[in-house]
Amino acid sequence: MSPNSSSVSLCSNTSVFAVGELKTQLVKPLETVTPKPLLIFTPVAAGEFPVLVLLHGYLLHNSFYSQLSHHIASHGFILVVPQLYSVTGPDATKEIEYVAEITNWLPEGLEKFLPPHVNADLTKLGLAGHSRGGKVAFALVLNRLKTELKLKFSALIGIDPVDGMDKGKQTPPKVLTYVPHSFNLAMPVMVIGSGLGEVRKNPLFPACAPKGVNHEDFYNECCKPACYFVAKDYGHLDMLDDETKGIRGKATYCLCKNGKCREPMRRFVGGVVVSFLKGYLKRDFSSLMAIEDDEATPVELQKVDFLL
């Protein structure tokens, strides 16, 4: 166990949109023993749990996803949240290579940092990415770089994914082809969108998830099975922690059009991720199929769709 680990006690609640019943722990491995700096969110109770690799958005810190990660982990999942870079340019090639390296490290490296009697089930491995991290996740599983992977992903999640500045201004490597159902993936896919992501907060800056390269375009290229949820009155960064520190943390409240507060969107994203993973990794589809009619859904849904 890392000497830099910390523990969070979580309350019990059976709703996927609330913190789950399992107590979770945050582990911070020393950076010298992992391919990239990692945060690991894990249940403390004994058991074998599926694993989700979660990729951060453009110029964001992985720590900004702590509340969301604890939420998902408390429902019985282990999350590996890397810091892929500090400063980067438009080309995402290195990030894709880093995620492949982290994935290949998991079989030998992950178990060393889990609590006693907690085991990772790497036969049930999900990949999720937010914003540019969503682009990176899709690019990796679409094998845009012909990357060698030791493990097979079982599920893919794009959390308000973005493939550049605008249609015709995709950043390399391009992911979107604008050919409907062209993503030939041997796994289920979920795309989560923000209704305010394509709205400019300031006329001097572009929208954070511009129409033409956002969630709608990613979902249009998905094949069966896939599902799609868009939260109406929430923005591109509303699934982050309530408090995001530093200059970059303050910027998350300034650059994108936001909802009134982050908590409902974060609970929604956590809940649909849990529902999707429970369905496709644990074969329990009850909460996923009930989301559209679930009175406990913390946001108003602008769009719901399933390709089954």
C-alpha positions, 0 to 999 in steps of 0.5 A: 500500500502506498504511504500516500493513501487516504480513506473516505467513509461513504454513506449507504444508499441503493440508488445509482445516483447516490453514493453506494454502500461500499466504503472506498479508499483513494490510493496514490502510488509513488510516481516512480513505480507507475507509467504515469501518475495515478489515482486509484479509487477502490472499495475497501471490502473484500471482493473481486471488482471490475476495473474502469480506467477514467481519462481526464479532459483537456488540461485538467487534473485527474484529482478534479474527478475525485468525487465522481470516482468515489461515487462509482467505486462505492458501487463496486468498481475499481477506478484507475485515473491517470494524469496523462500530461501537464501541458500539451498541444493539439495532437493527442497521439502521446496520450493514446500511447500513454493509456496503452502503456497504463493498460499493459501495466495493469496485470502486473502493477495494479494489485500491489496498490489494492487493499487486502482481500480486494482483487481486480477482475481485469476480464471486466475492464472498462475505458471512459474518457471526458472531453479530450479524454473521450476522444483518446478513449475512442481512438485507443479502442478504434486502434487508430495508432495500431497499438498493442494491448495485453488486455481487452476492454469490455465497455467504452464510455464517452463523457461529453467527448470532443474531437477538436475545435469544430467540424473540419478542425479535428485534432490529430489523430482524427476519430470522427469519420462522419459516416453513420455507425462506422465505429466497428467496436466489439464492445458496448458503448455509452455516450453522455452529453451536456446540453450546454456544452455547445453554448459559448459562455464568452463570445471571445472563446469557443464553446467547450464541446462544439457542435460538429465534434461533440457527443452527438457526432460520436453517438451517430457513429456508434453501432449496437449496442450503444446508449446515449444520454444528454443532460439538458441544463448542464455544461461540459465541466459540471461533472467535476468536483465542487471545489477544483483548486488552482488556476486550472480549477478556477478556469473550469468555472470561467471557460465553459457554460455551466449549470447552476451547480455541479452536484446534480450533473456529477450524480447523474454521470456517476449513476449512468456510468454505474448503471452501464457498467452493472449492465454490461460487466455484471449482467444487471440491466435493471437500473440502465433500462429504468433511467428514462423513467426513474424519478430519482434522476437528478437532471432533466434529460434532453435526449435518451436513445438506445441501439440494441 
